[in-house]
Amino acid sequence: GIMRFLWKRAAGSLIFLYCLFSIYAAYIVFFQGQRVSRRVSAPRERNKGSTRPWQKIDKQRDFQQPEQGNEWNPWEEDEKVENALQHKAQLQGFQKLILQNRSRQKKVQIWGKAAIGLYLWQHILGGQLTPSDVTAHWREGELKAGNLHFRFCTGPAVVPGHIPLDTENVVLVLNSREKGKIKFATQWLHYAQTLFQTHKLQHVAVVLLGNEECDNKWIEPYLKKHGGFIDLIFLVYDSRWVNEEDIYQWPLGVATYRNFPVVDLNNLMLHSSRPYLCNFLGTVYKGSSREILLDVLKRERLNTMCLISVREQWLPQETSESLKTYRDALLQSDLTLCPVGINTECYRIYEACSYGSVPVVEDIMTPGQCGNSSVFQNAPLRLLKHMGAPFIFVKDWKELPAILEKEKVMSLQEKNQRRRVVIEWFKQFRTQLRQKFIDILESRFF
């Protein structure tokens, strides 16, 4: 009887211990497991979809012994270490990227208050504008070039005080060809000067369509070397001021004020035979060499081989029809005649290059203060000559008949080859100017 009692007691104890262990196991599985999964899954949710470029696992932690009295789950420990290190590394990575971006964010805002701003933005820098409508009151665009981030604003609605200034560096594009334009340009300089004096601007450059006789004295007091605030000027025409230190020569470019486009020639335009040896469409001023040019063409009976259309008065605006007529003339002629106007440099030179029509340029100095500088010689058209322009230069239009006689016997293959040279040179010309513009701003502004 005693043995049976002891056996029952032992069996009861075993059953009790089994039940107790089952309850404890259930507690571990259902309650402790939930807490662990919450701890593990929270960081995972935060890091969901993240990569681990900076992740570095501490190998020593992998082999640490569990603390006494705690349940040890090797997978849980691995995940905790991994998530903690990953989170720390990500924070460090983000901080590093923010610092790098701050140092790399070299912003420059361009305010286009003259048509040559469109030549700079669309033809040289290769930027786009929104909206595309040329009559819109406000147009803007952004682009990254080298280490610089440019923002361009133009249109009648771009007025002092209404431009969102998100940088301390500004390039102001101005026209100072005549007195009325100088007055308008001065208002913009006074606005920029106020921003500079109140420390909202640190650096200011000006792209200036200068006077055609190179008389630009009005802007001198605004230059830093004369006590002003302008760091540097990109100046159109052969000014003697050009020194490659704070005054740089800039091309006139195409007539964007007449909506002359960025031209992309197709193979047919490049290689087809052109019906005219030369063209001249333009204004003939009394007493100018343009009258001599017309006389030569008539006397030598060359006007049948060339497309000639002249007017006595200059017109500032083109209609879509007159622009198409002009572009067709460039596209259908092997040569484009470029007689001097008030200045030797004219839009026609650049527009002819756009269509692969070789400019025949009258290489004589016009009256005024233009000429050689301490850096550039060989005026006029120093910049174009310095950059190896593949043009035909003449000192007198009496040279034209001999030039056209050579054109008559030149093969289409020879003409196509010359056309490719002009197109490629013009492309390189813009590329080099773009790089020069960026390099100068980066070195002077930053």
Buried (B, 14 or more C-beta within 10 A) or exposed (E): EEEEEEEEEEEEEEEEEEEEEEEEEEEEEEEEEEEBEEEBEEBEEEBEEEEEEBBEEEEEBEEEEEEEEEEEBEEBBEBBBBBEBBBEBBEEBEEEEEEEEEEEEBBBBBBBBBBBBBBBBBBBBEBEBEEEEEEBEBBBBEBEBBEBBBBBBBBEEBEBEEBEEEBBBBBBBBBBBEEEBBEBBBEBBEBBBBBBEEEEBBBBBBBBBBBBBBEBEBBEEBBEEEEBBBBBBBBBBBBBBBBEEBBBBBBBBBBBBBBBEEBEBEEEBEBEEBEBBBBBBBEBBEEBBBBBBBEBBEEBEBBEBBBBEEEEEEEEEBEEEBBEBBBBBBBBBBBBBBBBBBBBBBBBBBBBBBBBBBBBBBBBBBEBBBBBBEBBEEBBBBBBBEEEBEBBBBEEBBBBBEBBEEBEEEEEEEBBEBBEEBBEBBEEBBEEBBEBBBEBBBEBBB
